[in-house]
Amino acid sequence: MPQYESVPTTSQPTPYEFETVFERLRERNGEETQVFSIHLSSQMSGTYQAATIAAGEVARR
């Protein structure tokens, strides 16, 4: 098995990145568009929190 000096890492999307996608979907498909977004548990990943923040921002508009 090969040996590597660095460990792979991951990075979650920012709330702004989610917001951008959610807005694009809303513009393309109408104001009543509902987005179904599936993520790992909030205990395993911060992605859920970022998506929740973005969804709240888009809903307030």
N, C-alpha and C positions, 0 to 999 in steps of 0.2 A: 504494500500500500504506500503511495507517495506521501511524503512529509511536506507540510507547508509551514512557512514561518508566520503567517498571519491567519487569524480566524475570520471566517466570513461573518459579515454583519448584515443587518436589515435596517430599513428605515421606513417609518410609516408616512403616508401622505399627510400633508398639512391640512388644516381645516380650509384654507384658501383653495387648495387643489380640489378638494371635494366640492366646495362651493361653486367653483368654476364649472365643473362637470354637471352638477345639479342644475345650475342656471342654464347651461347650454341645452340640456334635455327639456327644461321648461320652455325655453324659447322655441325650440324645434317642434314640440308636441302640444303646446298650449298651457295655459295657467293651471288647469285642473290636473296636470300630469302628476302621477304618483310614482316615486322611485322606490324600488325594493332593493335594498343594499344589504348584502350578507357579509358578516365579519366574524372573526374569532371572538371569543369571550373577552369582555373588557378586562378580565383578570389576566389574560394572556397577551393582550396587545392594546396599545394606545390608539389603534386605528378606529375602534368603535367610538371613542370619545371625540376624535377629530371629525368623524362623519356626523355625529350628533350635534356638535357645535355648528357645522356647516348647514345642516338641515334646518336648525333653528333660525339661522340668519336668512336663509332663502325663504322660509315660511313667513317671516316678518315683513317681507316686501310685498 
